[in-house]
Amino acid sequence: MTSSTELPGPLARAKTTNVKAVAAKVETIAQLDEAITQCNACPRLVSWREEVAIVKRKAYIDHEYWGKPISGFGSDKPRLLIVGLAPGAHGANRTGRIFTGDSSGDWLYGSLHRIGIAKIPTSTSRDDGQKLKHTRINTAVRCAPPDNKPETAERDMCAPWLKREIELTLPTVRAFVGLGSFAWSALIKILKELGHPIPTVKFGHGAEYIYSHEGVQYLLIASYHPSQQNTFTGKLTQDQLDFVLEKAGRFAHAID
């Protein structure tokens, strides 16, 4: 896909074949966030996110949907980095902020509030006053996918955004959390590409690996995704989520 309007320099609107090049050129988290919101690289995801923003869910019929890719949220110099799957169609795709406006966000920010990282226990909109202490949240795929299932090609197309975000935050990050097996695999793949000595670590709630790279010690830890599929069935409890996030937060000194 192409666009008739392109931004100059590193924030040029990403086309199907240049996501990697655009991501590599950005030098700050702010630039990266802007570049991500301009991305139109995956036709299926662009079509879906925009269709959802027009058709809307009945409960949000009066809301103005964001309908664009979702950048990360939180500190630009995080000690803790949390990676999820993708934006929710009527959550982040509506509100414009990751894990905001749906039950998954209620669970994640509620947990982060209980352990002392999130300012407030809810996440309802971009202007709700939410702030994160020493923590950043992003996703492996930046657009809402149909049925919450990105295709392999879409994951790979989007990977340079996550890779660059990790590169830009590595000077301060000491712990990584993967929410769900999709994010876990994407996170490990990118860390390996960056030279981190990580073996194959099977996904499971609480699975972890502590390692050293270039004189720095890191924690990689997994959690079930706080989706309704997991929370409604009891597969993931509040205590389980709190345990993983608190362990990562304390390891990274994101919690006082």
VMD Tcl script that draws the C-alpha trace (Angstrom):
set ca {
  {0.00 0.00 0.00}
  {1.14 3.54 -0.65}
  {0.06 6.91 0.63}
  {-0.35 10.24 -1.11}
  {0.86 12.00 2.02}
  {4.26 11.18 3.40}
  {6.14 12.64 6.32}
  {9.76 13.68 5.77}
  {12.80 11.99 7.21}
  {12.56 9.02 9.60}
  {8.82 9.49 10.08}
  {7.98 8.70 6.46}
  {4.74 6.74 6.17}
  {5.70 3.09 6.12}
  {4.97 1.12 2.97}
  {4.73 -2.62 2.62}
  {8.41 -3.06 1.86}
  {10.08 -0.45 4.08}
  {8.91 -0.97 7.67}
  {12.35 -2.26 8.59}
  {14.05 0.76 7.03}
  {11.73 3.29 8.65}
  {12.07 1.68 12.09}
  {15.85 1.61 11.82}
  {16.00 5.35 11.13}
  {14.11 6.58 14.18}
  {16.34 7.79 17.00}
  {13.91 8.34 19.89}
  {10.85 6.69 21.39}
  {8.78 9.73 20.46}
  {9.79 9.38 16.81}
  {9.08 5.67 16.92}
  {5.61 6.22 18.38}
  {4.78 8.67 15.59}
  {6.14 6.38 12.88}
  {4.09 3.45 14.18}
  {0.84 5.41 14.07}
  {1.52 6.23 10.40}
  {2.09 2.61 9.35}
  {-0.07 1.12 6.59}
  {2.08 -1.90 5.75}
  {-0.44 -4.75 6.20}
  {-3.51 -4.46 3.92}
  {-5.68 -6.91 5.89}
  {-5.02 -5.16 9.20}
  {-5.48 -1.67 7.76}
  {-8.82 -2.71 6.28}
  {-10.00 -4.35 9.50}
  {-8.97 -1.62 11.94}
  {-10.62 1.04 9.77}
  {-13.78 -0.99 9.19}
  {-14.16 -1.52 12.94}
  {-13.69 2.21 13.51}
  {-16.54 2.97 11.10}
  {-19.01 0.20 11.95}
  {-18.26 0.34 15.72}
  {-19.76 -1.73 18.51}
  {-23.26 -0.69 19.55}
  {-22.08 0.16 23.08}
  {-19.60 2.66 21.61}
  {-21.65 3.99 18.72}
  {-21.14 7.59 19.87}
  {-17.38 7.18 20.36}
  {-14.82 8.45 17.86}
  {-12.58 5.44 17.23}
  {-8.81 5.84 16.88}
  {-8.66 3.32 14.02}
  {-4.87 3.49 13.58}
  {-1.83 1.51 14.76}
  {-1.07 1.67 18.48}
  {2.30 2.75 19.82}
  {3.76 1.81 23.18}
  {2.73 3.52 26.41}
  {4.68 4.47 29.50}
  {8.20 5.59 30.29}
  {10.61 6.26 27.43}
  {13.38 4.99 29.72}
  {11.69 1.95 31.26}
  {13.24 -0.58 33.58}
  {10.38 -3.01 32.90}
  {9.03 -3.77 29.42}
  {5.72 -5.62 29.03}
  {4.84 -7.06 25.62}
  {1.32 -8.12 24.65}
  {-0.25 -9.65 21.55}
  {-2.06 -6.87 19.64}
  {-4.56 -4.04 20.20}
  {-8.17 -4.96 20.90}
  {-10.67 -4.02 18.20}
  {-12.92 -2.09 20.58}
  {-10.27 -1.41 23.22}
  {-7.04 0.18 22.02}
  {-8.32 0.50 18.44}
  {-11.09 2.65 19.88}
  {-9.22 4.60 22.57}
  {-5.81 4.95 20.94}
  {-3.83 3.56 23.87}
  {-2.63 0.03 24.40}
  {-4.65 -2.16 26.81}
  {-7.13 0.69 27.28}
  {-10.90 0.48 27.14}
  {-11.44 -3.27 27.52}
  {-11.36 -5.98 30.18}
  {-7.77 -7.00 29.37}
  {-6.69 -3.47 30.19}
  {-8.70 -3.51 33.42}
  {-6.80 -6.61 34.49}
  {-3.36 -5.40 33.44}
  {-3.53 -1.87 34.82}
  {-5.38 -3.09 37.89}
  {-2.48 -5.43 38.62}
  {0.11 -2.74 37.91}
  {-1.71 -0.43 40.31}
  {-1.81 -3.03 43.07}
  {1.96 -3.53 42.87}
  {2.72 0.19 42.79}
  {3.51 0.83 39.12}
  {0.30 2.30 37.67}
  {-1.02 5.59 39.02}
  {-4.68 4.52 38.85}
  {-6.32 1.05 38.75}
  {-8.27 1.62 35.54}
  {-7.45 2.49 31.95}
  {-10.35 3.98 30.05}
  {-9.00 6.64 27.68}
  {-5.86 8.46 26.55}
  {-6.68 11.39 28.83}
  {-7.61 9.50 32.01}
  {-4.43 10.55 33.82}
  {-2.86 7.10 33.83}
  {0.91 7.00 34.33}
  {3.36 4.13 34.71}
  {6.43 4.17 36.94}
  {9.62 2.99 35.19}
  {7.52 0.76 32.91}
  {6.48 0.59 29.28}
  {3.83 -1.55 27.56}
  {3.70 -2.45 23.88}
  {2.56 -5.27 21.60}
  {4.07 -7.65 19.08}
  {1.56 -6.49 16.43}
  {0.45 -2.86 16.40}
  {-2.93 -3.08 14.64}
  {-6.09 -4.83 15.80}
  {-6.36 -8.15 13.91}
  {-9.59 -9.97 13.04}
  {-10.48 -12.46 15.78}
  {-7.36 -11.36 17.71}
  {-5.29 -13.58 15.41}
  {-2.50 -11.90 13.42}
  {-1.12 -13.86 10.50}
  {2.52 -14.94 10.50}
  {3.35 -12.51 7.70}
  {1.78 -9.66 9.67}
  {3.78 -10.57 12.77}
  {6.97 -10.55 10.74}
  {6.11 -7.28 9.00}
  {5.48 -5.62 12.37}
  {8.53 -7.07 14.11}
  {10.90 -4.17 13.26}
  {8.76 -1.83 15.37}
  {9.18 -4.04 18.43}
  {12.85 -4.63 17.70}
  {13.58 -0.91 17.48}
  {11.59 -0.21 20.64}
  {13.64 -2.79 22.49}
  {16.86 -1.37 21.08}
  {15.94 2.15 22.20}
  {15.00 1.02 25.71}
  {17.82 -1.48 26.32}
  {20.00 1.08 28.12}
  {17.53 1.00 31.02}
  {15.38 -2.16 30.69}
  {16.27 -5.04 33.00}
  {13.13 -7.21 32.87}
  {10.85 -8.34 30.05}
  {7.35 -9.76 30.46}
  {5.65 -11.66 27.64}
  {1.85 -11.77 27.93}
  {0.76 -14.92 26.14}
  {2.66 -17.36 23.94}
  {2.52 -15.14 20.83}
  {4.21 -12.21 22.56}
  {6.60 -14.55 24.37}
  {7.84 -16.04 21.11}
  {8.11 -12.65 19.40}
  {10.05 -11.22 22.33}
  {12.52 -14.11 22.51}
  {13.07 -14.03 18.74}
  {14.00 -10.35 18.78}
  {16.21 -10.59 21.85}
  {18.10 -13.42 20.15}
  {18.50 -11.27 17.03}
  {20.02 -8.61 19.27}
  {22.57 -11.09 20.53}
  {21.02 -11.97 23.88}
  {22.02 -15.54 24.88}
  {18.54 -16.99 25.36}
  {17.81 -20.71 24.81}
  {14.42 -22.02 23.77}
  {12.23 -21.41 26.82}
  {8.84 -23.14 26.68}
  {5.94 -20.78 27.34}
  {3.93 -21.23 30.51}
  {2.67 -18.94 33.22}
  {5.63 -18.02 35.39}
  {8.22 -19.47 33.01}
  {11.40 -17.45 33.43}
  {14.99 -17.16 32.42}
  {17.67 -14.99 34.06}
  {20.75 -14.28 31.99}
  {23.62 -11.86 31.49}
  {24.48 -9.97 28.32}
  {27.35 -7.52 27.97}
  {27.70 -7.33 31.73}
  {24.01 -6.66 32.41}
  {21.65 -9.13 34.10}
  {18.14 -9.53 32.67}
  {14.95 -11.36 33.63}
  {12.63 -12.78 30.99}
  {9.32 -13.96 32.43}
  {5.98 -15.12 31.02}
  {2.35 -14.68 31.99}
  {-0.89 -15.88 30.53}
  {-2.49 -13.05 28.58}
  {-5.20 -11.22 30.60}
  {-7.81 -11.92 27.91}
  {-11.38 -12.79 28.77}
  {-10.69 -16.32 27.54}
  {-8.19 -16.70 30.38}
  {-9.69 -14.52 33.11}
  {-13.32 -15.62 32.77}
  {-12.34 -19.28 32.92}
  {-10.01 -18.85 35.89}
  {-6.94 -19.90 33.92}
  {-5.42 -16.59 34.97}
  {-6.18 -15.15 38.40}
  {-5.36 -11.72 39.81}
  {-2.87 -13.27 42.21}
  {-1.10 -15.07 39.36}
  {-0.80 -11.90 37.29}
  {0.29 -9.84 40.29}
  {2.98 -12.39 41.12}
  {4.61 -12.28 37.69}
  {4.45 -8.51 37.32}
  {5.70 -7.86 40.84}
  {8.58 -10.29 40.39}
  {9.59 -8.56 37.17}
  {9.11 -5.12 38.68}
  {11.26 -5.85 41.68}
  {13.98 -7.46 39.60}
  {14.10 -4.39 37.36}
  {13.84 -1.96 40.33}
  {10.68 -0.52 38.80}
  {9.04 -0.89 42.21}
  {10.38 1.07 45.14}
}
mol new
graphics top color blue
foreach p $ca { graphics top sphere $p radius 0.5 }
foreach p [lrange $ca 0 end-1] q [lrange $ca 1 end] { graphics top cylinder $p $q radius 0.2 }
display resetview
